[in-house]
Amino acid sequence: MADLSGTPDNFFRSFWIAGFESACHINRAGLRLDMLATTEHDQQAAQDYELLHSIGISTARDGIRWHLIDKRGTYDFSSVAPMVEAAEQHGIQMIWSLCHYGWPNDVDVWSNAFVQRFADYCGATARFIAEHSSTVPFYSPINEISYLAWMAGDQARMHPFGKRRGAELKRQLVRAAIAGCDAIWAVEPRARIVHVDPLIHIVPPLRRQDLASQAEVRREGQFEAWDMLAGRVDPELGGHPRYLQTIGVNFYYNNQWVHPSDRRLRWEDKPRDPRWVPLHQLLAEVYERYRSPMFISETSHYGPDRGRWLKEVASEVCAARAMDIPVEGICIYPILDRPDWENLNHWHNSGLWDLQRDQQGRLQRVLDEQYATDLRRAQQQLKELGYH
């Protein structure tokens, strides 16, 4: 069992979690992204972790960049060492994402070698962190397996730009994630594993119940990776319930939509579309299916609706906890603003801190005061129930 020191009633060191955008895939323009570098979090990790204490957060989701560390089977941890040191210095409990959509250029994701290469990297990384950290972290081996398989295997919107190969890619990623878990536990048996994927809901158009079964098939797809990891389906992949220790659900304002138009259900509307399913009900469905502890591993909005969205998520988590659903945390993702994956000049204004360049060209962290006020109110709401 991992070191879960902190508030006695908390699963994580703090119920509220900060998420640092860590995408490092190759986008449709052929550009290798590195969001940790783009936001200068890789340079300012110590300051960023220190800032978290000012908002009552001592747990963070952050990325380790496989493509920078793995040099054809040898490992250079210079890109992550300052982050590990900074987390240790500032008492931040880490949830490390080991593959946030990207892998080294010389690795063929479709090959059998991909699985072993990933496992070796996971084991080496777990060993490095064990040698340089006094606490046992959480690991997220492959971020959003289902989403990555869809984007990179079906939609050709990420490297390797596959089409109609999403199911194949999903199985390959599950194999790699399982091998990665085993490699981590071989080094650090106490390590905790989380598997993160979007939580979605899909409905047919009004007066088109003939499309309801198609919408349901698409909706059920959100469970496939977790089912494979748990060994509920495709047991030849090696799944087992031990691999589904903790479930991370990513939930945004656009996670409910209409099939086949993909028009989103607008949570902002008053009255709201009656087909919108409250978050606590979706969380209940996941818990009934797996009986694993879970947390909101990503959530946020952008612009002036940031605080309103966070308030709703906090209220929904309160409702879930009242139903004895073990929702163990809420991760504000991103905690720092980020640019668009396809247009690095367009910033989303979605973080608690906006980023502005100073006269020396360094990205300064500028707190959005209204969002911070809304966060404090949401924190107080949950603190009154014992979650802080």
LOTORRO-259427 format. One line per field, with one value per residue (C-alpha): residue number from 1; residue in three letters; chain; x, y, z. Coordinates in steps of 0.05 Angstrom, whole numbers. Layout:
! LOTORRO-259427
num	[NUM; ...]
residu	[ALA; ...]
chaine	[A; ...]
xx	[X; ...]
yy	[Y; ...]
zz	[Z; ...]
! end
This chain:
! LOTORRO-259427
num	[1; 2; 3; 4; 5; 6; 7; 8; 9; 10; 11; 12; 13; 14; 15; 16; 17; 18; 19; 20; 21; 22; 23; 24; 25; 26; 27; 28; 29; 30; 31; 32; 33; 34; 35; 36; 37; 38; 39; 40; 41; 42; 43; 44; 45; 46; 47; 48; 49; 50; 51; 52; 53; 54; 55; 56; 57; 58; 59; 60; 61; 62; 63; 64; 65; 66; 67; 68; 69; 70; 71; 72; 73; 74; 75; 76; 77; 78; 79; 80; 81; 82; 83; 84; 85; 86; 87; 88; 89; 90; 91; 92; 93; 94; 95; 96; 97; 98; 99; 100; 101; 102; 103; 104; 105; 106; 107; 108; 109; 110; 111; 112; 113; 114; 115; 116; 117; 118; 119; 120; 121; 122; 123; 124; 125; 126; 127; 128; 129; 130; 131; 132; 133; 134; 135; 136; 137; 138; 139; 140; 141; 142; 143; 144; 145; 146; 147; 148; 149; 150; 151; 152; 153; 154; 155; 156; 157; 158; 159; 160; 161; 162; 163; 164; 165; 166; 167; 168; 169; 170; 171; 172; 173; 174; 175; 176; 177; 178; 179; 180; 181; 182; 183; 184; 185; 186; 187; 188; 189; 190; 191; 192; 193; 194; 195; 196; 197; 198; 199; 200; 201; 202; 203; 204; 205; 206; 207; 208; 209; 210; 211; 212; 213; 214; 215; 216; 217; 218; 219; 220; 221; 222; 223; 224; 225; 226; 227; 228; 229; 230; 231; 232; 233; 234; 235; 236; 237; 238; 239; 240; 241; 242; 243; 244; 245; 246; 247; 248; 249; 250; 251; 252; 253; 254; 255; 256; 257; 258; 259; 260; 261; 262; 263; 264; 265; 266; 267; 268; 269; 270; 271; 272; 273; 274; 275; 276; 277; 278; 279; 280; 281; 282; 283; 284; 285; 286; 287; 288; 289; 290; 291; 292; 293; 294; 295; 296; 297; 298; 299; 300; 301; 302; 303; 304; 305; 306; 307; 308; 309; 310; 311; 312; 313; 314; 315; 316; 317; 318; 319; 320; 321; 322; 323; 324; 325; 326; 327; 328; 329; 330; 331; 332; 333; 334; 335; 336; 337; 338; 339; 340; 341; 342; 343; 344; 345; 346; 347; 348; 349; 350; 351; 352; 353; 354; 355; 356; 357; 358; 359; 360; 361; 362; 363; 364; 365; 366; 367; 368; 369; 370; 371; 372; 373; 374; 375; 376; 377; 378; 379; 380; 381; 382; 383; 384; 385; 386; 387; 388]
residu	[MET; ALA; ASP; LEU; SER; GLY; THR; PRO; ASP; ASN; PHE; PHE; ARG; SER; PHE; TRP; ILE; ALA; GLY; PHE; GLU; SER; ALA; CYS; HIS; ILE; ASN; ARG; ALA; GLY; LEU; ARG; LEU; ASP; MET; LEU; ALA; THR; THR; GLU; HIS; ASP; GLN; GLN; ALA; ALA; GLN; ASP; TYR; GLU; LEU; LEU; HIS; SER; ILE; GLY; ILE; SER; THR; ALA; ARG; ASP; GLY; ILE; ARG; TRP; HIS; LEU; ILE; ASP; LYS; ARG; GLY; THR; TYR; ASP; PHE; SER; SER; VAL; ALA; PRO; MET; VAL; GLU; ALA; ALA; GLU; GLN; HIS; GLY; ILE; GLN; MET; ILE; TRP; SER; LEU; CYS; HIS; TYR; GLY; TRP; PRO; ASN; ASP; VAL; ASP; VAL; TRP; SER; ASN; ALA; PHE; VAL; GLN; ARG; PHE; ALA; ASP; TYR; CYS; GLY; ALA; THR; ALA; ARG; PHE; ILE; ALA; GLU; HIS; SER; SER; THR; VAL; PRO; PHE; TYR; SER; PRO; ILE; ASN; GLU; ILE; SER; TYR; LEU; ALA; TRP; MET; ALA; GLY; ASP; GLN; ALA; ARG; MET; HIS; PRO; PHE; GLY; LYS; ARG; ARG; GLY; ALA; GLU; LEU; LYS; ARG; GLN; LEU; VAL; ARG; ALA; ALA; ILE; ALA; GLY; CYS; ASP; ALA; ILE; TRP; ALA; VAL; GLU; PRO; ARG; ALA; ARG; ILE; VAL; HIS; VAL; ASP; PRO; LEU; ILE; HIS; ILE; VAL; PRO; PRO; LEU; ARG; ARG; GLN; ASP; LEU; ALA; SER; GLN; ALA; GLU; VAL; ARG; ARG; GLU; GLY; GLN; PHE; GLU; ALA; TRP; ASP; MET; LEU; ALA; GLY; ARG; VAL; ASP; PRO; GLU; LEU; GLY; GLY; HIS; PRO; ARG; TYR; LEU; GLN; THR; ILE; GLY; VAL; ASN; PHE; TYR; TYR; ASN; ASN; GLN; TRP; VAL; HIS; PRO; SER; ASP; ARG; ARG; LEU; ARG; TRP; GLU; ASP; LYS; PRO; ARG; ASP; PRO; ARG; TRP; VAL; PRO; LEU; HIS; GLN; LEU; LEU; ALA; GLU; VAL; TYR; GLU; ARG; TYR; ARG; SER; PRO; MET; PHE; ILE; SER; GLU; THR; SER; HIS; TYR; GLY; PRO; ASP; ARG; GLY; ARG; TRP; LEU; LYS; GLU; VAL; ALA; SER; GLU; VAL; CYS; ALA; ALA; ARG; ALA; MET; ASP; ILE; PRO; VAL; GLU; GLY; ILE; CYS; ILE; TYR; PRO; ILE; LEU; ASP; ARG; PRO; ASP; TRP; GLU; ASN; LEU; ASN; HIS; TRP; HIS; ASN; SER; GLY; LEU; TRP; ASP; LEU; GLN; ARG; ASP; GLN; GLN; GLY; ARG; LEU; GLN; ARG; VAL; LEU; ASP; GLU; GLN; TYR; ALA; THR; ASP; LEU; ARG; ARG; ALA; GLN; GLN; GLN; LEU; LYS; GLU; LEU; GLY; TYR; HIS]
chaine	[A; A; A; A; A; A; A; A; A; A; A; A; A; A; A; A; A; A; A; A; A; A; A; A; A; A; A; A; A; A; A; A; A; A; A; A; A; A; A; A; A; A; A; A; A; A; A; A; A; A; A; A; A; A; A; A; A; A; A; A; A; A; A; A; A; A; A; A; A; A; A; A; A; A; A; A; A; A; A; A; A; A; A; A; A; A; A; A; A; A; A; A; A; A; A; A; A; A; A; A; A; A; A; A; A; A; A; A; A; A; A; A; A; A; A; A; A; A; A; A; A; A; A; A; A; A; A; A; A; A; A; A; A; A; A; A; A; A; A; A; A; A; A; A; A; A; A; A; A; A; A; A; A; A; A; A; A; A; A; A; A; A; A; A; A; A; A; A; A; A; A; A; A; A; A; A; A; A; A; A; A; A; A; A; A; A; A; A; A; A; A; A; A; A; A; A; A; A; A; A; A; A; A; A; A; A; A; A; A; A; A; A; A; A; A; A; A; A; A; A; A; A; A; A; A; A; A; A; A; A; A; A; A; A; A; A; A; A; A; A; A; A; A; A; A; A; A; A; A; A; A; A; A; A; A; A; A; A; A; A; A; A; A; A; A; A; A; A; A; A; A; A; A; A; A; A; A; A; A; A; A; A; A; A; A; A; A; A; A; A; A; A; A; A; A; A; A; A; A; A; A; A; A; A; A; A; A; A; A; A; A; A; A; A; A; A; A; A; A; A; A; A; A; A; A; A; A; A; A; A; A; A; A; A; A; A; A; A; A; A; A; A; A; A; A; A; A; A; A; A; A; A; A; A; A; A; A; A; A; A; A; A; A; A; A; A; A; A; A; A; A; A; A; A; A; A; A; A; A; A; A; A; A; A; A; A; A; A]
xx	[0; 26; 43; -22; 0; -38; -107; -129; -194; -163; -143; -95; -54; -105; -175; -163; -110; -73; -63; -7; -20; 31; 12; 73; 45; 57; -1; -33; 19; 74; 97; 120; 83; 114; 64; 108; 160; 108; 81; 151; 129; 191; 233; 188; 165; 191; 154; 92; 90; 101; 41; -3; 3; -28; -92; -92; -68; -13; -27; -12; -19; 43; 77; 142; 163; 180; 208; 260; 281; 286; 348; 338; 336; 383; 353; 367; 326; 352; 284; 246; 298; 283; 209; 220; 266; 217; 159; 201; 222; 151; 116; 74; 47; 53; 9; 58; 32; 84; 56; 15; -1; 72; 129; 200; 206; 240; 184; 132; 67; 40; 99; 107; 169; 126; 100; 169; 199; 145; 152; 227; 218; 165; 211; 270; 228; 199; 270; 294; 236; 244; 316; 300; 234; 215; 142; 111; 75; 15; 27; -18; 16; -19; -64; -134; -126; -195; -188; -118; -140; -197; -156; -94; -125; -192; -192; -120; -115; -52; 9; 8; -54; -90; -160; -207; -152; -176; -196; -129; -92; -133; -114; -41; -43; -76; -21; 31; -5; -8; 65; 81; 43; 81; 147; 130; 109; 172; 211; 161; 107; 73; 61; -11; -37; -91; -122; -153; -205; -262; -330; -382; -456; -485; -558; -597; -630; -699; -753; -700; -704; -685; -614; -614; -578; -522; -514; -511; -457; -414; -427; -408; -341; -318; -314; -274; -204; -223; -258; -196; -150; -194; -197; -272; -264; -208; -173; -116; -90; -72; -122; -139; -178; -111; -95; -157; -136; -162; -202; -193; -252; -242; -305; -313; -371; -370; -371; -444; -468; -517; -503; -491; -485; -435; -472; -458; -512; -506; -499; -503; -575; -633; -673; -620; -632; -668; -623; -563; -544; -519; -447; -464; -506; -450; -402; -452; -453; -377; -375; -430; -391; -322; -327; -261; -244; -244; -229; -244; -177; -191; -243; -246; -279; -252; -263; -317; -352; -292; -319; -391; -369; -324; -382; -426; -373; -362; -437; -442; -384; -420; -481; -440; -406; -475; -491; -428; -392; -317; -298; -230; -211; -222; -165; -167; -138; -103; -81; -40; -69; -49; -50; -89; -55; -65; -52; 1; -16; -87; -91; -153; -157; -175; -126; -128; -66; -62; 7; 36; 106; 147; 199; 251; 205; 190; 119; 92; 35; -23; -78; -149; -179; -251; -235; -193; -252; -298; -248; -244; -320; -320; -265; -304; -366; -329; -289; -354; -365; -294; -259; -201]
yy	[0; 69; 122; 160; 205; 270; 283; 217; 213; 229; 179; 230; 280; 333; 322; 377; 360; 404; 377; 401; 394; 341; 323; 306; 272; 289; 331; 333; 384; 335; 376; 342; 376; 386; 422; 420; 460; 505; 527; 529; 482; 440; 502; 530; 465; 487; 553; 519; 467; 522; 560; 500; 508; 578; 546; 487; 434; 383; 330; 338; 302; 313; 283; 245; 251; 183; 211; 252; 197; 134; 135; 69; 30; 73; 127; 200; 227; 298; 323; 296; 301; 375; 359; 300; 343; 401; 355; 327; 397; 424; 362; 350; 280; 260; 223; 212; 202; 157; 161; 223; 207; 209; 159; 160; 168; 101; 62; 30; 28; -29; -75; -128; -91; -32; -70; -91; -23; 11; -39; -28; 47; 41; -2; 45; 106; 74; 57; 128; 157; 107; 128; 203; 208; 191; 177; 126; 160; 141; 123; 130; 85; 106; 167; 158; 92; 95; 167; 157; 95; 135; 196; 160; 95; 116; 192; 202; 264; 240; 200; 146; 174; 108; 99; 42; 13; 40; -28; -57; 2; -2; -75; -58; -1; -46; -98; -44; -15; -84; -97; -28; -41; -106; -71; -16; -65; -106; -45; -15; -63; -7; 36; 55; 52; 95; 86; 149; 156; 204; 195; 206; 202; 196; 201; 196; 257; 275; 233; 186; 128; 83; 108; 94; 27; 59; 114; 62; 22; 84; 101; 31; 40; 84; 21; -23; -6; -13; -79; -105; -83; -117; -181; -176; -181; -206; -244; -264; -193; -211; -166; -177; -137; -119; -74; -31; -6; 65; 95; 166; 196; 258; 300; 365; 408; 375; 302; 291; 294; 271; 213; 215; 291; 297; 360; 369; 374; 445; 444; 521; 523; 540; 498; 446; 392; 336; 285; 313; 262; 292; 274; 238; 189; 175; 164; 116; 75; 69; 49; -3; -33; -38; -25; 11; 78; 135; 208; 264; 262; 321; 375; 449; 499; 562; 637; 665; 597; 566; 579; 561; 494; 479; 495; 445; 391; 401; 396; 333; 301; 318; 283; 222; 219; 222; 158; 126; 128; 133; 195; 209; 275; 329; 348; 417; 405; 446; 485; 529; 556; 519; 531; 490; 427; 447; 521; 540; 614; 603; 598; 568; 612; 549; 549; 577; 615; 650; 656; 722; 738; 788; 834; 778; 731; 686; 662; 692; 658; 707; 683; 690; 721; 704; 631; 628; 655; 603; 549; 570; 567; 497; 475; 501; 464; 398; 415; 419; 346; 327; 327; 376]
zz	[0; -17; 35; 38; 95; 102; 128; 161; 123; 55; 2; -28; 12; -7; -34; -85; -137; -187; -258; -302; -377; -400; -472; -513; -575; -648; -674; -743; -767; -750; -690; -627; -570; -502; -459; -398; -437; -471; -403; -374; -319; -331; -313; -258; -224; -155; -159; -186; -130; -79; -107; -95; -20; -26; -50; -2; -51; -36; -90; -164; -230; -272; -332; -344; -417; -444; -508; -470; -422; -464; -508; -545; -480; -438; -394; -382; -324; -326; -352; -292; -237; -220; -216; -169; -126; -125; -105; -49; -27; -24; 2; -60; -69; -143; -191; -248; -319; -354; -425; -438; -511; -535; -541; -571; -646; -655; -620; -665; -625; -669; -656; -602; -580; -558; -497; -472; -486; -445; -388; -385; -384; -328; -286; -295; -279; -216; -194; -205; -166; -109; -103; -102; -65; 6; -10; -55; -113; -154; -227; -287; -338; -403; -400; -429; -465; -496; -518; -545; -584; -614; -632; -657; -682; -712; -723; -748; -704; -667; -685; -712; -748; -756; -785; -766; -722; -655; -627; -646; -615; -551; -541; -553; -502; -451; -460; -449; -388; -355; -369; -342; -277; -267; -279; -229; -176; -186; -164; -114; -90; -51; -112; -128; -199; -229; -298; -327; -383; -401; -369; -424; -440; -510; -531; -596; -627; -603; -637; -664; -616; -675; -663; -589; -595; -636; -584; -529; -565; -570; -497; -474; -508; -450; -407; -454; -431; -357; -372; -407; -351; -300; -341; -351; -427; -472; -415; -463; -453; -381; -344; -271; -219; -185; -244; -232; -163; -174; -230; -254; -292; -335; -341; -378; -401; -470; -447; -464; -536; -588; -636; -695; -701; -643; -622; -549; -496; -469; -393; -394; -420; -373; -371; -384; -436; -398; -431; -392; -338; -272; -257; -192; -231; -280; -222; -190; -254; -255; -182; -190; -248; -216; -141; -143; -110; -161; -168; -217; -252; -299; -299; -317; -363; -396; -390; -344; -336; -299; -230; -245; -273; -213; -166; -202; -201; -126; -113; -155; -117; -52; -79; -98; -30; 2; -37; -7; -74; -58; -99; -68; -101; -154; -201; -231; -300; -323; -262; -308; -373; -436; -511; -562; -586; -659; -651; -599; -607; -581; -505; -473; -411; -372; -315; -244; -265; -332; -363; -385; -410; -371; -400; -397; -436; -377; -368; -304; -266; -258; -211; -237; -174; -189; -204; -140; -100; -132; -116; -43; -38; -69; -21; 38; 14; 14; 77; 116; 97; 120; 52; 46]
! end
